[in-house]
Amino acid sequence: MQGREGGLRLCCCLGKGKEPPVRLGWKGPRSPTPALGCLPPTQGTSRVGAARGSSASARGGDTTAQQPRARLLTAGRGGHSPQLSFFSPGWRLTAVPEVLEQFLRQGRLSALIWGLCQQHSRPGSAERQDALLGRIVCLPDLVGNSLQGQGPAVFFPQHYFPLLGGAVLQVLHNVSTSLRGGLDCSVSFVSHILGKVCIHGRQKEILSVLVPQLTDLTKSDCIWQRICWRLVECVPERWMEAVVLGFVQRAPGADVLSRLLGNLVVKNKKAQFVVTQKMLLLQYSYTTAVLQNLLGYLSLDGLRRALLIKVLQELLETWGSSSAVKHSPLEQQQYISKAILICLSHLKEPEIESCRQDLLTSMMEGVKCHLDSSLPQVRRLGMIVAESISSKINTDGPVLKFQVKVVVKFLSVLAALPRQQGSDGTDSFWLVNTDCYLTGFIVSHCLHDDDLIPYDMSEDKELKKTKAPVYIRDCIEALTGSEDLDKWEEAVKALESLVRKNPAAAREVSVELAKILLHLEEKTCLEGFAELRQKAQVAVLTTDPIPVAQYLTSQFYSLNYSLRQRMDILDVLVLAAQELSCPKGHGKTKHSGAQNPGTQLLPETGSSKDWRRIVDERIKSKTRRFAKGQSHVEQPSGPNEFNSLAGHFFFPLIQNFDRPLSTFDLLGEDHFVLGRLVHTLAVLMYLAVNTVAVTAMGKALLEFVWALRFHTDSFVRQGLLSCVSSVLLSVPAERLLLDVTEELLETRSWLEDVVEKDPDGDCRRLALQNLLLMENLKKKLETAPS
């Protein structure tokens, strides 16, 4: 008690010199001892010593607390260094941090805060609290700035703020004791400390101390729950967001969050905005556990469940917005989809009945928007959410079912959702129709029987009733006029090989074959029909490139074709261009183990393979190698057949893209085909490297990109950025500098905007790669000899 009566008064010497000294200490009568660093200039060292002696005598001879000051006053004695003056800045920078460190380690900070909590209604307490609030929260910064980072470790933020959290917890214990004793006190100052620490970005340090302790204290104590509710309710509006985010992220569960925050979202508009709008619709970086805490918190109280239904409706409105699907990043769409699934899991049957029609309308609008997307991830996401909504609102009637496999990563959301008890006593998720996804697993286990050993049928051959056709015209006849389905199947299987074996005969009917294959539809359940048809189309195109390419490119913009046929044309053009651009092995290939032409070897039977392998292993085991370089095998070389054909593949595709037809509008609703077209042009441009027409192709492609650069579909924008990469990789750097300078400058400015503003992550990555390619080309031209 004598220490309190004497009063420990520490002046905040680390603040500005013009500010009045703020005393940190216990309330009570003032001691005759002057505040540290605040003595008038006329007082000398002997006066300080007398004051120190009187203070020690007041404490009954205990001089332990005065030893740091004595050591500082005697520092420098002995003639080796000048004595530090009590009033010099050097003394203050050395003494004050040491005294403050003792002040913190002895737990006086909690006593200071508790004293302010008891003085909340006294005159002038508001000004004092504001001044002390800044000093307490910013103490690590003040000490660090004054001592240039050389202060004691206790003032480091990672050490100071947990210590401050312990002090706040001790004050809350005092508040609890006072309330149980019938005394009144305020936690407003503690709330201000918590809010200012959180807004400074130190939620992790202070809440890592507070949340675990408050979790245990509020389990069965209503007084502690009231203290926690009042603690967060008294946080000022400007700091409320940081505090709410900190609690939501660090609470171990929704029930704990409900005990800590109470009905804060109902009472405080700022907290309601943060919880129901900002964390769900404006941000998407939080984990699934945070989403479960947040939405579970809304579902645990009757007053908050109205907000849960409102949140679900707003999430479904965003999920079903075509603008949001087009312009939002895929990560944000996944985040919103997870939030919808979690909200659905918390709805009760009466609530579903009250908003069934709204859920059905939102589901239908959202499915349409997602299925219209060009990105398969977005389409799959829409199907998963639609299946879940349908199974929730139509428990008795038919539900939506898509043939889609759930991504394993996305299933992590379902692992922590509430389970429902099935009729047979087993736990099952209502959210996923497991019959669809586990069919393969169930069938594989049902068909397995250890008692039945299957026969070895690896060498069995299928008995054919119909012979395979021998001539190309026989295939044409079987594909067009024959009613024999077996003969039709054999013609589909044999057509590719016949075209490649008889190129001269294929050229006579190449356009007719291309037309037949383009319109060919599957008549039977032939395995691999689409692949066989595509291979035959590629064989016809590579055998007679110019007329077939002209036919296919002209039909791409013609009427009365389905989108599937138009995309088949693009696929065939790309595959044929790849085959034509690859060497056919016209040159001689040298192998290290080449045989002597005059030496004939016996056919390699099974026994010959065995002895050859044995001999090779013996030689390898008895051979000592000091270094082994890579075996260089000369790659097959030959003329690039695509050199003279690139223009026939490329220019007809790029010239009519902006002319809408009655059944085909690339710039309108058929944007998925536009995306495929853009990617096809990028591949053709890349394969045209070292060709004669590459510069003209590059110039035309950059103009095409510039016309579509603001397209709303991310798949199209990705294709446009791929086109830019193909131009930079295929066109020689000298030709780029001379012929397409203006286009490159415009493209560069657009790429910089994409890197900064595009919502799609893949688009930003491709744009950054293109900027790096431009920098490399610039360096290459600068280092090239003139």
Secondary structure, DSSP 8 states (H G I E B T S, - for coil): -HHHHH---EE-TTS-TTS---EES-SSS--SS--TT---TT--HHHHHHHHHHHHHHTTS--STTHHHHHHHTTTTTTTS----TTSHHHHHHHHHHHHHHHHHTTHHHHHHHHHHHTTTSTTHHHHHHHHHHHHHTHHHHHHHHHTT-S-GGGSHHHHHHHHHHHHHHHHHHHHHHHHTT-----HHHHHHHHHHHHTT-HHHHHHHHHHHHHHHTSS-HHHHHHHHHHHHTS-HHHHHHHHHHHHHH-SSHHHHHHHHTTHHHH-HHHHHIIIIIIIII-----HHHHHHHHHHHHTSHHHHHHHHHHHHHHHHHHT-HHHHHHS-HHHHHHHHHHHHHHHHH--HHHHHHTHHHHHHHHHHHHHHHHT-S-HHHHHHHHHHHHHHHHHH-SSS----------TTTTHHHHTS--EE-TTS-EE-SSS-HHHHSHHHHHHHHS--TT------TT-----SS----SHHHHHHHHHT---HHHHHHHHHHHHHHHHH-HHHHHHTHHHHHHHHHH----S--TTHHHHHHHHHHHHHHHSHHHHHHHHHHHHTSSS--HHHHHHHHHHHHHHHHHHHS--S-S----TT---TT-------HHHHHHHHHHHHHHHHT---S--------------TTTTTHHHHHHHHHSSTT---SS--TTTT-HHHHHHHHHHHHHHHHHTTT-TTHHHHHHHHHHHHHHTTT-S-HHHHHHHHHHHHHHHHHS-HHHHHHHSHHHHHHHHHHHHHHHHH-S-HHHHHHHHHHHHHHHHHHHHHHHS--
